[in-house]
């Protein structure tokens, strides 16, 4: 189980990133969503989560926490494909 502060940090960072990108701040029940953040932290490194979050918020017109948590593997795959494509085209 990940540290409680890390779980809440991931959720707060998502809210702040959405707000900084010009989207309305999502309304999340942090006590409930900490378990989703715990699953992320058990499966991925913190830097992977943060870079996937930045990429997701940058490309999405309506970022949602639930979609991000459930599809982070797809986001990371898309990031890798975009990086490979950029290297190929350079």
N, C-alpha and C positions, 0 to 999 in steps of 0.2 A: 504494500500500500504506500502510495506516495505521500510525502509530507503535506499536511493540511494547508500550509501557506503557499506551497507550489500550486495546489489545486485551485485555490482562490486567485492566485496570481494569473493563471492562464485565463480564467473567466474575466477578470478585470481587464486584462490586456486586450481581449476580444472586444469588450465594450468600448474601451478607449480607442482602439484602432478603428472601429466603426464610426465613432463620433469624429475622430480626426479626419476620416475620409469623406466627411460630409453627410453621412447617413445618420438617421436618428439613433440615439443610444438604445440598444436592445433592452427589453425588460426581461431579466432573467432571475429566477429564483436560485440564488447562489448556493443555498443549502442543498437543494435538490440536484443542481447541475454539477456539484463538486464530484459526484460519482462518475459522471461522463468525463470530466477532466482527469480523474484518477485513472480511468481506462486509457486515455491518451498517454498519460505519463508512464504507465506500465508498458505500453507498446512502442513508444517513440521517445527519442531524446528531446530535451527541451528546445534545442536549437532547431530541430526538424519541425517541431510543432509551431514555433514562432515564424519560421520562414514560410511554412505552408499557410499559416494564418495571414501573413502579409500578402502572399500571392493570391489567396482566395478573395480577400477583401479588395485587392486591386482590380481583379478581373470580373468580379460579380457586381451586378447592379442592385442586388437585394441580399446582402449576406445574412445568413441565419445560423445561429449556434448549432442547432440540431443537425442541419445538413452538414456543417463543417465536421462535427464529431463523427457522424456516421460514415462520411466519405473522405476522410483524411488520406486514406490510401490512394484514392483516385486523384486527389489533389497533388500528392507527392509524385505520382506517375506522370501527371500532366506537366509538372515542373521539370522533371527529368527530360521529358520529350521536348519541351520548349527549349531547354538548355542545349540538348543535342542538335536540334534544328538550327538554333542560332550559331552553333559551332560549325555546322555543315555549310551554312550559307555565308559564313565569314570568309 
